[in-house]
Amino acid sequence: MRARDLGLPLPGRTGPHNAVTDVPGVEVGYTTLIEGDDVRTGVTAILPRGRTAFDVPCAAGWHSLNGNGEMTGTAWLTETGSLRLPVLITDTHAVGTCHRGVIDWVVREKPAVADEWLLPVVAETWSGYLNDINGPHIRTEHAVAAIDAARPGPVAEGSVGGGTGMNCYAFKGGSGTASRVVDHGADRYTVGVFVQANFGSRKELTVCGVPVGRALADDNPMEDTDWARPPGAGSVIVVVATDAPLLPGQCTALARRVPLGLARTGTTGSHFSGDIFLAFSTANEGALTSGFPHGEPGYEHLRFVPWNRMDAFYDAVVESVEEAVLNVLVAGETMTGYRGRRSPGLPVDRMLDLVKGRLS
């Protein structure tokens, strides 16, 4: 079951899978590590153009709501407005390992691409409540395996990939996705989002405009025990994809709308949460090249949606982010991990009673 399947009043028209992979070419893969009592971690790979065209740049932009986190490669994104290579999401202390894993994968697949230079985008959220985050559990081969596993179509949610050890609103968090279809004149485009949700305090949780967190506060080991972390700590990474033709600055504008979708679920953006967002467009294939110059100097051309027609795409981002977070929570199942710590799954039936009672 996903949030929409429960009858929650979620707006907008979704793509066929209600997932980031509804954007043509986008593929998602996971490596999930659940071992013994202490290992609850993994790697998520998002390939904007799939495996065969991973080295073809996309227009891209990024935004940080709160910088208590990491997303590598953003300096080059700002400089050029272009993104290529698989994007990986993992836990905080595995960023370097996954960065190396992307390079290993590219060397294996297209060594000539690696002969130029590689600045992969690897992002993280903190898994240290349920996972032995300081242990060397994630290795470069796990990053490679996540990329190899990337596929189009339906996307698993909850405790999978980089989201395995994560928590959201002091319930079990993890990986989630959603999409929206946007009409632009006679053309039709898709906006899809992927969320690694590890943020929010229980008291903040809001579902479809109804504050439910305080009424669901009775089973809250993350915030009611002596575990010494501020409520709301952890981080959230969101990747926005679209096939609409956009400028890099317009991709940045999409990334800036992500916090509005997160806010619909209740968060106010904790200082202890790294909230960093990436957006890319798969249109304009062949433009925004950034490799070594070859041949005669020339020009590149970008076709793009006029700025004054961007509002429908902003709506799509906000709606998709809200729904993706709810999908994370609905998919979450109670997990016990490092040092016996427990993260409860959202009590879906109680949540539904609260929401429907208020909206009826």
Secondary structure as the mmCIF struct_conf table of DSSP 4:
data_model
#
loop_
_struct_conf.conf_type_id
_struct_conf.id
_struct_conf.beg_label_comp_id
_struct_conf.beg_label_asym_id
_struct_conf.beg_label_seq_id
_struct_conf.end_label_comp_id
_struct_conf.end_label_asym_id
_struct_conf.end_label_seq_id
TURN_TY1_P TURN_TY1_P1 ALA A 3 ALA A 3
HELX_RH_3T_P HELX_RH_3T_P1 ARG A 4 LEU A 6
TURN_TY1_P TURN_TY1_P2 GLY A 7 GLY A 7
BEND BEND1 GLY A 12 GLY A 12
TURN_TY1_P TURN_TY1_P3 PRO A 16 HIS A 17
BEND BEND2 ASN A 18 ALA A 19
HELX_RH_3T_P HELX_RH_3T_P2 VAL A 20 ASP A 22
BEND BEND3 VAL A 23 VAL A 23
TURN_TY1_P TURN_TY1_P4 PRO A 24 GLY A 25
STRN STRN1 GLU A 27 GLU A 35
TURN_TY1_P TURN_TY1_P5 GLY A 36 ASP A 38
STRN STRN2 VAL A 39 LEU A 47
TURN_TY1_P TURN_TY1_P6 PRO A 48 ASP A 55
BEND BEND4 VAL A 56 VAL A 56
STRN STRN3 CYS A 58 ASN A 66
BEND BEND5 ASN A 68 GLY A 69
STRN STRN4 MET A 71 MET A 71
TURN_TY1_P TURN_TY1_P7 THR A 72 GLY A 73
HELX_RH_AL_P HELX_RH_AL_P1 THR A 74 THR A 80
BEND BEND6 GLY A 81 GLY A 81
STRN STRN5 SER A 82 LEU A 83
BEND BEND7 LEU A 85 LEU A 85
STRN STRN6 VAL A 87 ASP A 91
HELX_RH_3T_P HELX_RH_3T_P3 THR A 92 ALA A 94
HELX_RH_AL_P HELX_RH_AL_P2 VAL A 95 GLU A 109
HELX_RH_AL_P HELX_RH_AL_P3 PRO A 111 ALA A 114
TURN_TY1_P TURN_TY1_P8 ASP A 115 GLU A 116
STRN STRN7 VAL A 121 THR A 125
TURN_TY1_P TURN_TY1_P9 GLY A 128 LEU A 130
BEND BEND8 ASN A 131 ASN A 131
TURN_TY1_P TURN_TY1_P10 ILE A 133 ASN A 134
BEND BEND9 GLY A 135 GLY A 135
HELX_RH_AL_P HELX_RH_AL_P4 THR A 140 ASP A 148
TURN_TY1_P TURN_TY1_P11 ALA A 149 ALA A 149
STRN STRN8 ARG A 151 ARG A 151
BEND BEND10 PRO A 152 GLY A 153
STRN STRN9 GLY A 158 GLY A 158
BEND BEND11 SER A 159 SER A 159
HELX_RH_3T_P HELX_RH_3T_P4 GLY A 161 GLY A 163
TURN_TY1_P TURN_TY1_P12 THR A 164 GLY A 165
STRN STRN10 ASN A 167 CYS A 168
TURN_TY1_P TURN_TY1_P13 TYR A 169 ALA A 170
STRN STRN11 PHE A 171 LYS A 172
STRN STRN12 GLY A 174 HIS A 184
TURN_TY1_P TURN_TY1_P14 GLY A 185 ALA A 186
STRN STRN13 ASP A 187 ALA A 197
STRN STRN14 GLY A 200 GLY A 200
HELX_RH_3T_P HELX_RH_3T_P5 ARG A 202 GLU A 204
STRN STRN15 THR A 206 VAL A 207
TURN_TY1_P TURN_TY1_P15 CYS A 208 GLY A 209
STRN STRN16 VAL A 210 PRO A 211
TURN_TY1_P TURN_TY1_P16 GLY A 213 GLY A 213
HELX_RH_3T_P HELX_RH_3T_P6 ARG A 214 LEU A 216
BEND BEND12 ASP A 218 ASP A 219
HELX_RH_AL_P HELX_RH_AL_P5 PRO A 221 ASP A 224
BEND BEND13 THR A 225 ASP A 226
TURN_TY1_P TURN_TY1_P17 PRO A 231 PRO A 231
STRN STRN17 GLY A 232 GLY A 232
BEND BEND14 GLY A 234 GLY A 234
STRN STRN18 VAL A 236 THR A 242
BEND BEND15 ALA A 244 ALA A 244
HELX_RH_AL_P HELX_RH_AL_P6 PRO A 248 ARG A 264
TURN_TY1_P TURN_TY1_P18 THR A 265 GLY A 266
TURN_TY1_P TURN_TY1_P19 HIS A 271 PHE A 272
BEND BEND16 SER A 273 SER A 273
STRN STRN19 ASP A 275 SER A 281
BEND BEND17 ASN A 284 ASN A 284
TURN_TY1_P TURN_TY1_P20 GLU A 285 GLY A 286
BEND BEND18 LEU A 288 LEU A 288
BEND BEND19 GLY A 291 GLY A 291
BEND BEND20 GLY A 295 GLU A 296
HELX_RH_3T_P HELX_RH_3T_P7 TRP A 307 ARG A 309
HELX_RH_AL_P HELX_RH_AL_P7 ASP A 311 ALA A 331
STRN STRN20 MET A 335 THR A 336
HELX_RH_3T_P HELX_RH_3T_P8 TYR A 338 GLY A 340
STRN STRN21 ARG A 342 SER A 343
HELX_LH_PP_P HELX_LH_PP_P1 PRO A 344 LEU A 346
HELX_RH_AL_P HELX_RH_AL_P8 VAL A 348 LEU A 359
#
